[in-house]
Amino acid sequence: MAGTDVSPGSVADERAAEERYNPYTGRRVVPGVEDSVPTAAQLGLEPPRFCESCGRRMVVQISPDGWWAKCSRHGVFDSIGLARR
């Protein structure tokens, strides 16, 4: 196409950047569709089990003063960093 500066992979990259996943169910978040959140998570008692960026299951470690969760692609999320301790 003449006059366009769009590379073939850029549309897919934009979609991937916009996709979000429910951290408690792992389902993709779709605007306008309500996804249930467990009651314990609503009360702040349940750590996230899935990565919000990619939907992968995370390794979660719970301690008496908080939790941390590790995604193989996006690193470690800590309750202290999210002000949940």
Backbone bond lengths (Angstrom), bond angles and torsions (degrees), N, CA, C in turn:
res aa  C-N    CA-C-N  psi(-1)  N-CA   C-N-CA  omega(-1)  CA-C   N-CA-C  phi
1 M - - - 1.445 - - 1.517 109.33 -
2 A 1.286 116.14 127.05 1.455 120.61 -179.96 1.522 110.08 -79.88
3 G 1.338 115.03 138.31 1.459 119.55 174.46 1.520 114.99 85.19
4 T 1.328 119.38 4.36 1.468 120.04 178.48 1.512 109.26 -109.06
5 D 1.315 115.78 142.08 1.456 122.02 179.26 1.524 111.44 -107.74
6 V 1.304 117.85 23.62 1.458 121.85 -176.50 1.514 109.03 -94.41
7 S 1.322 115.98 124.10 1.456 119.37 176.10 1.520 109.01 -82.36
8 P 1.330 118.39 154.95 1.464 121.03 -175.41 1.528 114.41 -57.59
9 G 1.327 119.34 -34.52 1.449 121.69 -176.30 1.520 114.49 -87.98
10 S 1.322 118.67 -6.11 1.460 120.19 -172.92 1.524 113.12 -68.49
11 V 1.311 119.44 -35.33 1.472 121.39 179.70 1.528 109.68 -66.34
12 A 1.314 117.49 -43.19 1.465 121.22 178.12 1.526 110.10 -65.71
13 D 1.333 117.35 -37.90 1.458 120.88 178.59 1.518 111.26 -64.93
14 E 1.343 117.24 -39.77 1.468 120.56 178.21 1.523 111.01 -64.75
15 R 1.329 117.58 -42.00 1.460 120.79 178.54 1.518 110.81 -62.83
16 A 1.321 116.82 -42.81 1.465 120.98 -179.96 1.519 110.61 -63.76
17 A 1.336 117.38 -35.87 1.461 120.73 179.49 1.526 111.25 -70.29
18 E 1.327 117.44 -28.96 1.452 121.66 -178.46 1.527 112.98 -84.62
19 E 1.319 118.12 -22.07 1.463 120.72 -176.71 1.516 111.08 -67.26
20 R 1.322 115.75 134.64 1.460 122.71 176.10 1.513 107.27 -128.48
21 Y 1.328 115.69 152.81 1.451 121.42 -179.40 1.521 109.68 -126.04
22 N 1.323 115.82 148.31 1.455 120.98 177.97 1.521 108.00 -69.93
23 P 1.354 118.48 123.70 1.463 120.15 -176.01 1.532 114.32 -71.56
24 Y 1.328 117.52 -9.24 1.465 120.82 -178.52 1.526 112.76 -106.55
25 T 1.331 117.56 -23.46 1.458 120.63 -179.82 1.522 113.22 -116.09
26 G 1.325 117.86 -21.75 1.455 121.97 -178.17 1.515 114.03 81.68
27 R 1.317 117.94 0.65 1.464 120.97 179.76 1.523 110.59 -80.62
28 R 1.329 115.89 147.40 1.460 120.80 177.85 1.522 109.42 -65.48
29 V 1.334 116.34 136.43 1.463 121.40 178.84 1.512 108.07 -81.34
30 V 1.340 116.27 122.59 1.451 122.50 179.59 1.529 107.29 -113.16
31 P 1.332 117.67 123.31 1.467 119.43 178.94 1.522 111.66 -56.94
32 G 1.313 115.99 132.79 1.459 121.43 179.16 1.518 114.49 89.79
33 V 1.328 117.91 -10.47 1.459 122.04 178.66 1.521 107.80 -111.01
34 E 1.320 115.96 121.17 1.454 120.60 -178.07 1.525 110.32 -81.49
35 D 1.324 115.98 132.72 1.457 122.58 178.31 1.520 107.47 -114.07
36 S 1.308 117.09 131.41 1.461 120.28 -176.11 1.521 111.15 -70.84
37 V 1.330 115.43 143.83 1.458 123.02 175.76 1.516 106.25 -116.45
38 P 1.337 117.97 128.82 1.467 120.00 -179.50 1.533 111.68 -55.69
39 T 1.316 116.05 147.99 1.467 121.54 -178.53 1.518 111.63 -58.44
40 A 1.319 118.09 -41.81 1.463 120.62 178.88 1.525 111.45 -60.55
41 A 1.328 117.07 -36.60 1.464 120.97 177.81 1.529 110.54 -69.17
42 Q 1.320 117.10 -38.65 1.465 120.76 177.15 1.521 111.38 -62.02
43 L 1.319 116.65 -32.97 1.458 121.55 179.74 1.532 112.55 -84.81
44 G 1.339 117.13 -3.49 1.453 121.22 -179.85 1.508 114.13 81.56
45 L 1.332 117.35 16.97 1.456 121.72 -177.86 1.522 113.86 -96.62
46 E 1.315 117.46 -9.36 1.457 122.07 -175.16 1.528 109.45 -117.93
47 P 1.326 118.57 125.90 1.472 119.87 176.19 1.527 110.18 -75.18
48 P 1.320 117.52 159.59 1.464 119.51 176.14 1.525 109.98 -67.41
49 R 1.306 116.97 143.91 1.471 122.10 -179.18 1.526 112.45 -109.40
50 F 1.333 116.46 -16.15 1.461 121.80 -177.99 1.521 109.46 -127.13
51 C 1.325 116.99 147.67 1.460 122.37 179.27 1.532 109.41 -71.63
52 E 1.328 116.54 132.80 1.468 120.95 179.04 1.517 111.98 -70.28
53 S 1.321 118.44 -22.94 1.458 121.83 -176.95 1.524 113.67 -85.66
54 C 1.353 116.73 -36.99 1.458 118.58 -174.51 1.533 114.15 -126.03
55 G 1.324 118.07 -12.16 1.461 120.86 178.34 1.512 114.41 82.19
56 R 1.333 117.63 3.37 1.473 120.15 179.16 1.521 110.76 -74.29
57 R 1.316 115.29 149.86 1.463 121.68 175.65 1.523 108.75 -67.34
58 M 1.329 116.90 136.23 1.459 121.25 -178.84 1.524 111.12 -106.09
59 V 1.315 115.90 156.82 1.455 122.84 171.30 1.523 105.71 -82.53
60 V 1.337 117.61 124.87 1.465 121.56 -176.06 1.523 109.42 -120.13
61 Q 1.328 115.62 133.59 1.462 121.71 175.50 1.526 107.59 -122.75
62 I 1.330 115.73 123.86 1.459 121.81 -179.90 1.519 108.47 -105.16
63 S 1.329 116.29 133.92 1.459 121.74 177.57 1.529 108.22 -124.93
64 P 1.314 118.75 169.66 1.471 120.17 -178.55 1.530 114.15 -60.22
65 D 1.333 116.52 -26.45 1.460 118.22 -177.70 1.524 114.05 -108.68
66 G 1.328 119.33 11.43 1.462 121.45 177.86 1.513 112.27 158.46
67 W 1.339 116.34 -150.84 1.452 122.07 -179.07 1.521 109.17 -156.55
68 W 1.336 115.96 163.67 1.455 122.26 167.28 1.512 107.72 -138.45
69 A 1.314 116.13 150.69 1.457 122.14 179.77 1.523 108.14 -134.24
70 K 1.333 117.09 138.72 1.455 121.62 -176.21 1.516 110.83 -122.00
71 C 1.330 115.19 122.52 1.462 122.15 173.30 1.520 107.65 -95.12
72 S 1.319 117.75 137.75 1.462 121.07 -178.89 1.525 111.98 -66.19
73 R 1.327 117.40 -20.62 1.465 121.17 -178.94 1.523 113.77 -104.74
74 H 1.333 117.83 -31.60 1.468 120.85 -170.64 1.521 115.14 -115.97
75 G 1.314 118.17 3.98 1.453 121.01 173.71 1.513 114.96 90.44
76 V 1.342 115.32 -158.72 1.463 122.67 -172.34 1.529 110.66 -100.66
77 F 1.323 115.51 136.63 1.457 123.76 173.42 1.535 105.82 -115.02
78 D 1.308 116.60 132.08 1.460 121.67 -176.36 1.520 110.12 -122.40
79 S 1.315 116.91 140.68 1.470 119.93 -179.64 1.517 111.26 -63.13
80 I 1.315 118.03 -27.47 1.467 119.90 178.45 1.524 110.34 -69.65
81 G 1.328 117.11 -35.64 1.475 121.63 178.20 1.521 111.83 -71.62
82 L 1.312 116.64 -25.07 1.461 121.18 179.48 1.525 112.00 -98.00
83 A 1.341 116.71 8.73 1.477 123.88 179.80 1.530 111.79 57.64
84 R 1.334 115.87 42.79 1.469 120.25 179.45 1.516 112.15 -115.72
85 R 1.327 118.08 15.33 1.466 121.22 177.39 1.490 109.36 -99.92
